[in-house]
Amino acid sequence: MTDKPRKFRRVDPDVRRESLIDAALRCLAREGHDGLSVRRIAAEAGVSVGLINHYFPSIDMLVADAYETLATNIADRMVKAVEQAEGTPRERLARLIEACFAPEIMDPALLKVWVVFWGMILHSPEMRIVQQRTNGRFCNVYERFLRDVAEAEDKRVDTTLLARGLSAMHDGLWLEFCLNPDSFKVEDGMALCHAWVDAKLA
């Protein structure tokens, strides 16, 4: 009796890349810097190291793509939460701030992933490029809704600078919360952001 020939399933390249990126994010979330290994990511994805090297010539490129994927998904969820809501520009801005403090974002487990990203930015050109692009995307989201408020209320403010300030405030609160979730309540963090915006628009 002869063995039946093995059947190989061709996987779409984009789907394969996404699966490798997801595996990298799982490794980083679970193990932090220790997860920054092609062998571990390959094992997590159930593929060979050679397949990863085929899609990503370096670990830096894989992690840079993982960084951009995670950041883009977060920004898209924030925008979607606001676009599905009705109301005045102020109410929509409030919804944006609320989305920034959603449980899936204020998750201490994410800190392991971001610490790896931040550490690589210092020496990886690929990571620096992605960081600048994704940071600009976040600031553009903030500025879009801040500009709507400023125009509706006839406020003459630099919404670009205001967006960077709001982004920095949220980043700081997010980091403090991830390091110590008992340091403040999420509702208090949102209140601080609202108060800061109110003061700058006054």
C-alpha positions as CSV (number, residue, x, y, z in Angstrom):
1,M,0.0,0.0,0.0
2,T,1.5,3.3,-1.1
3,D,1.5,6.4,1.0
4,K,-0.9,9.1,-0.1
5,P,1.0,12.3,-1.3
6,R,1.0,15.1,1.3
7,K,-1.3,18.0,0.6
8,F,0.2,21.4,0.9
9,R,-2.1,24.4,1.5
10,R,-0.9,27.6,-0.2
11,V,-1.4,30.6,2.2
12,D,-2.0,34.1,0.9
13,P,1.2,36.1,1.5
14,D,-0.7,38.9,3.3
15,V,-2.5,36.4,5.5
16,R,0.9,34.7,6.3
17,R,2.5,38.1,7.2
18,E,-0.5,38.9,9.5
19,S,-0.2,35.6,11.2
20,L,3.6,36.1,11.8
21,I,2.9,39.6,13.2
22,D,0.2,38.3,15.5
23,A,2.6,35.6,16.7
24,A,5.3,38.3,17.4
25,L,2.8,40.4,19.4
26,R,1.8,37.4,21.5
27,C,5.4,36.6,22.2
28,L,6.2,40.2,23.2
29,A,3.1,40.5,25.4
30,R,3.8,37.2,27.2
31,E,7.6,37.4,27.5
32,G,8.7,41.0,26.9
33,H,12.3,41.3,25.6
34,D,12.7,37.5,26.0
35,G,10.1,37.1,23.3
36,L,12.3,39.1,20.8
37,S,13.5,35.9,19.2
38,V,12.9,34.6,15.7
39,R,13.0,31.0,17.0
40,R,10.3,31.7,19.6
41,I,8.1,33.7,17.2
42,A,8.5,30.8,14.7
43,A,7.4,28.3,17.3
44,E,4.5,30.5,18.3
45,A,3.4,30.7,14.7
46,G,4.0,27.0,14.0
47,V,6.3,27.7,11.1
48,S,10.0,27.4,10.3
49,V,12.6,30.1,11.0
50,G,13.3,30.1,7.3
51,L,9.7,31.1,6.5
52,I,9.9,34.1,8.8
53,N,13.2,35.1,7.2
54,H,11.4,34.8,3.8
55,Y,8.8,37.4,4.8
56,F,11.0,39.6,7.1
57,P,14.7,39.9,6.3
58,S,15.4,41.0,9.9
59,I,13.8,40.9,13.3
60,D,13.7,44.7,13.3
61,M,11.5,44.7,10.3
62,L,9.1,42.1,11.8
63,V,8.9,44.0,15.1
64,A,8.5,47.3,13.2
65,D,5.5,45.9,11.3
66,A,4.1,44.5,14.6
67,Y,4.5,48.0,16.2
68,E,2.7,49.7,13.3
69,T,-0.1,47.0,13.2
70,L,-0.8,47.4,16.9
71,A,-0.7,51.2,16.9
72,T,-2.9,51.4,13.8
73,N,-5.5,49.1,15.3
74,I,-5.7,51.2,18.4
75,A,-6.0,54.4,16.4
76,D,-8.7,52.9,14.2
77,R,-10.7,51.7,17.2
78,M,-10.5,55.2,18.7
79,V,-11.8,56.8,15.5
80,K,-14.5,54.1,15.0
81,A,-15.8,54.7,18.5
82,V,-16.3,58.4,17.8
83,E,-17.6,58.1,14.3
84,Q,-20.4,55.8,15.5
85,A,-21.5,58.5,18.0
86,E,-23.6,61.5,17.4
87,G,-23.6,64.8,19.2
88,T,-21.8,68.1,19.3
89,P,-18.1,68.4,18.6
90,R,-17.5,68.6,22.4
91,E,-19.5,65.4,22.9
92,R,-17.6,63.7,20.2
93,L,-14.3,64.8,21.7
94,A,-15.5,63.4,25.0
95,R,-16.2,60.1,23.3
96,L,-12.6,60.1,21.9
97,I,-11.1,60.6,25.3
98,E,-13.3,57.9,26.7
99,A,-12.1,55.6,23.9
100,C,-8.5,56.4,24.8
101,F,-9.1,54.9,28.3
102,A,-10.9,51.8,27.1
103,P,-10.0,48.6,29.0
104,E,-8.1,47.1,26.0
105,I,-5.9,50.1,25.9
106,M,-5.4,50.6,29.7
107,D,-4.1,47.0,29.9
108,P,-0.9,46.6,31.9
109,A,0.0,43.6,29.7
110,L,0.6,46.0,26.8
111,L,3.4,47.6,28.6
112,K,5.7,44.6,27.9
113,V,5.1,45.1,24.2
114,W,5.7,48.9,24.2
115,V,8.8,48.7,26.3
116,V,10.4,46.5,23.6
117,F,9.2,49.0,20.9
118,W,10.6,52.0,22.8
119,G,14.0,50.2,23.4
120,M,14.4,49.4,19.7
121,I,13.6,52.9,18.6
122,L,17.0,54.1,20.0
123,H,19.0,51.9,17.6
124,S,16.7,50.7,14.8
125,P,16.1,53.0,11.8
126,E,13.0,50.9,10.9
127,M,11.5,51.4,14.3
128,R,12.2,55.2,14.2
129,I,10.4,55.5,10.9
130,V,7.4,53.6,12.2
131,Q,7.3,55.5,15.5
132,Q,7.3,58.8,13.7
133,R,4.5,57.7,11.4
134,T,2.3,56.1,14.0
135,N,2.8,59.0,16.5
136,G,1.8,61.4,13.7
137,R,-1.3,59.3,13.1
138,F,-2.4,59.5,16.7
139,C,-1.8,63.2,16.9
140,N,-3.8,63.7,13.7
141,V,-6.7,61.8,15.3
142,Y,-6.6,64.1,18.3
143,E,-6.2,67.2,16.2
144,R,-9.2,66.3,13.9
145,F,-11.7,66.4,16.8
146,L,-10.0,69.2,18.7
147,R,-10.2,71.3,15.5
148,D,-13.9,70.6,15.2
149,V,-14.4,71.9,18.8
150,A,-12.3,75.0,18.2
151,E,-14.2,75.9,15.0
152,A,-17.6,75.2,16.6
153,E,-16.8,77.4,19.6
154,D,-14.8,80.0,17.7
155,K,-11.6,79.4,19.7
156,R,-8.3,80.6,18.2
157,V,-5.9,77.9,19.4
158,D,-3.0,75.9,17.9
159,T,-4.8,72.6,17.5
160,T,-1.7,70.9,16.4
161,L,0.2,71.8,19.6
162,L,-3.0,71.0,21.6
163,A,-3.2,67.6,20.0
164,R,0.4,66.8,20.9
165,G,-0.2,67.9,24.5
166,L,-3.3,65.8,24.9
167,S,-1.5,62.8,23.4
168,A,1.4,63.3,25.8
169,M,-0.9,63.6,28.7
170,H,-2.7,60.3,27.8
171,D,0.6,58.6,27.3
172,G,1.8,59.6,30.7
173,L,-1.4,58.5,32.4
174,W,-1.4,55.3,30.5
175,L,2.2,54.5,31.6
176,E,1.5,55.4,35.2
177,F,-1.6,53.2,35.2
178,C,0.2,50.2,33.6
179,L,3.0,50.5,36.2
180,N,0.5,50.7,39.0
181,P,-3.2,50.3,38.3
182,D,-4.0,51.4,41.8
183,S,-2.4,54.8,41.3
184,F,-5.6,56.4,40.0
185,K,-9.1,55.5,38.6
186,V,-9.6,55.5,34.9
187,E,-12.5,57.9,35.3
188,D,-10.1,60.3,37.1
189,G,-7.7,60.1,34.2
190,M,-10.4,61.0,31.7
191,A,-11.4,63.9,34.0
192,L,-7.8,65.2,34.0
193,C,-7.8,65.2,30.2
194,H,-11.1,67.0,30.0
195,A,-9.9,69.6,32.5
196,W,-6.7,70.2,30.5
197,V,-8.6,70.6,27.2
198,D,-11.1,73.0,28.9
199,A,-8.3,75.1,30.3
200,K,-6.5,75.3,26.9
201,L,-9.7,76.2,25.1
202,A,-10.9,78.8,27.7
